């Protein structure tokens, strides 16, 4: 087990995802948001670089 990994009960049947849909709110710098914009998403214990597609 390495830093950032999470142990999950196999009965939950976890799956990996490369893509997901999200509704986001831009609080600052709304003029810099364009297709392929890169940012960091924080979701509970996950901190991951993302790239928007739209």
C-alpha positions in Angstrom: 0.0 0.0 0.0 1.4 3.4 -1.1 0.5 7.0 -0.2 -2.8 7.9 -1.8 -4.1 4.4 -2.1 -7.4 3.4 -0.5 -8.4 -0.1 0.7 -12.0 -1.0 -0.4 -14.1 -4.0 0.4 -14.3 -6.2 -2.7 -18.1 -6.5 -2.2 -18.4 -2.9 -3.3 -17.1 -3.9 -6.7 -14.9 -0.8 -7.3 -14.1 0.2 -10.9 -11.6 2.7 -12.3 -12.8 5.6 -14.5 -10.9 7.6 -17.1 -13.8 10.0 -17.8 -16.7 11.4 -15.8 -19.3 14.2 -16.1 -19.3 17.0 -13.6 -21.2 20.2 -12.9 -18.6 22.8 -11.8 -18.8 26.4 -10.5 -16.0 28.7 -11.5 -15.4 31.2 -8.7 -12.5 33.2 -10.2 -10.7 33.6 -13.5 -13.7 32.6 -15.6 -12.1 34.1 -18.7 -9.3 31.6 -18.6 -11.6 28.6 -18.8 -11.6 27.1 -22.3 -11.7 23.6 -23.9 -8.7 21.5 -22.7 -8.3 23.7 -19.6 -6.2 21.9 -17.0 -6.9 22.0 -13.3 -6.8 19.9 -10.1 -9.9 18.2 -8.8 -10.3 17.5 -5.0 -12.8 14.8 -4.3 -12.7 13.6 -0.7 -9.2 12.0 -0.4 -8.5 12.2 -4.2 -6.4 15.0 -5.6 -6.0 14.6 -9.4 -5.0 16.7 -12.4 -7.9 16.9 -14.9 -8.4 18.4 -18.4 -11.8 19.7 -19.5 -13.2 18.5 -22.9 -15.7 21.2 -23.4 
